[in-house]
Amino acid sequence: MKELNKQLLEKRENEFVQTISLSHTVGFAVPIYKSDKVVASLSIFVTQSRYIDSHKEKISKLIYKAAKNISERLES
């Protein structure tokens, strides 16, 4: 249980999650905010056979940017 709590805290601090499912899918997720509260998340999934580790940086930048744009629109 301590390990799970540690991992959850780490994910909250990083605001980025990457997973690999049993069905060979790589997923990425980031939070979307409204009034400094997480109200949703934005996720992207890629088949593992088409994913290369060097894609992680580009995907993370793009998904963060998209989530930030959505969060800003929710505030206006």
N, C-alpha and C positions, 0 to 999 in steps of 0.2 A: 504494500500500500504506500509506503514511503517513496518507493521508486516511481510509482504512478503520479503521486502528488508532485514530485520533483520534475518529472517530465511535463506535466500540465503547466506548472509555473514557468518552466523554460519556454514553452510554446506561447504563453501569454506575453512574456517579456520580449520575445523575438517577433511576435505578431506575424509569424509565417510558419506554415506547416507543410511538410512534404511527406507523402505516403506512397508506398508501393503495395498494391492489393494482391490478393491471391490470384486474381484474374489477369495479372500482368498489366495493370494500369498504374501509371504514375500520376499522383494528384498533388496539387498545390492549392493552398487556401490562405486568405488574409482577411482580417476583419474590416467591416464597414461601420463607421461611426455616425452617430447623430447626438449632438449635445454631450460629447465626451463619453457616450455609452455605446457599446457594441450592439448594433441592431440587426446585423446580418453578416454574411461572409460571401466572398467572391471566390469561386473555385474554378480551376482548370484541370482537365484530365487529358492525358496523352497515353497512347498505347506504349507499353514498355519497349516493344521492338523498334519504335521510331524515336525513342528518347535517347539522348546522349548526355552524359553528365555536364558537358560544357554548355548545355542549354539552360541549366538551372539559373545562372546569373541573369540571362536575358529574360527568361520567364518571370523571375522574381521582380525584376525592375518593371516589366510591363504590367504585372498583376497589381503591384503596389501603386503604380500610377493610376490604373483604372479604378482601384478602390478609393484612392484619394479623391479622384474626380467625382465619384458617386457620393462620397461623404460630403464634399463641398456643395454639391447640388441639394443634398438633403437639408443642409443648413440654410439655404437661401429660399 
